[in-house]
Amino acid sequence: MNNQDISPNSESAIGVFDSGIGGLTVVKALMERLPHENIIYFGDTARVPYGVKSKKTIQLFTQQITEFLLQKNVKALVVACNTISAVALNTVKKLAHNIPVIDVISAGASEALKVTNNNQIGVIATSTTVNSNAYARAIANYNINARVISKACSLLVPLIEEGWLNNEITRLTVREYLKPVLAENIDTLILGCTHYPLLKPMIQTEVGSDISLIDSAITVAKTIANELEQKKLLNHDDSLPDYQFYVSDIPLKFQTIGEQFLGRTLEHIERQILG
């Protein structure tokens, strides 16, 4: 059946996807903000990382994931991956038709501009996201006078996936990456990768209380709540929500890392090969 032949309703799930498991930080924020909502998550763990792949390849993978979630009759799509948001968002929007599409970059950029007082905004992200200039473009769309200082932090994702969340090596790495950003008088820092909220306490300690951190996972949850309310698609059913997790591969340590991201037991994981 074509996704255009079916119509999502308030009890339909929110579809969330990422190149790997980092998007589970977004799922966690959605669970906390919208406790009645059903959620279907897809993580492309067999083909991660996306950051080293060509734009054309990322768009193809994104198309496959979007089509898979639309077959599940989701009522909204959350692009919980900065790389996909940066280079393949239009692919998602074309396939989604009238279904709301929320991405981490637009949500993070919008929130940063609400919070900043001096229009000096820092961004830490993966190399692909930084090189795409997506945050700078998104912020400029809202405010041409804002200045964006970006820093690629290539080592942070591997350290987080190693589980080194409170490790001195991670702390020193974070400190080194932040030095050039903090030298630029920023008052707001966007965590431009869905892995980074796991290091939020450490990053906040390093930047100090005068700098506001923008956690795109929390911002996305707030944005999707508003969107669903406007479209009268919020789920008010009091029964326990249904959470489904699909991954294209179940690597070693996936359960452990996934539960760190989610902050709870990760159940009902199913392998789904695409393409």
ABEGO torsion letter per residue (X at the ends): XBAAABBBBAABBBBBBBABAAAAAAAAAAAAABAABBBBBBBBAAAOBAAABBAAAAAAAAAAAAAAAAAAGBABBBBABAAAAAAAAAAAAAAAEABBBBBAAAAAAAAAAAABAAGBBBBBBBAAAAAAGAAAAAAAAABAABBBBBBBBAAAAAAAAAGBABBAAAAAAAAAAAAAAAAAGBABBBBABAAAAAAAAAAAAAAEAABBBBBAAAAAAAAAAAAAAAAGABBABABBBBBBBBBABBBBGAAAAAAAAAGBBBBGBBBBBBX
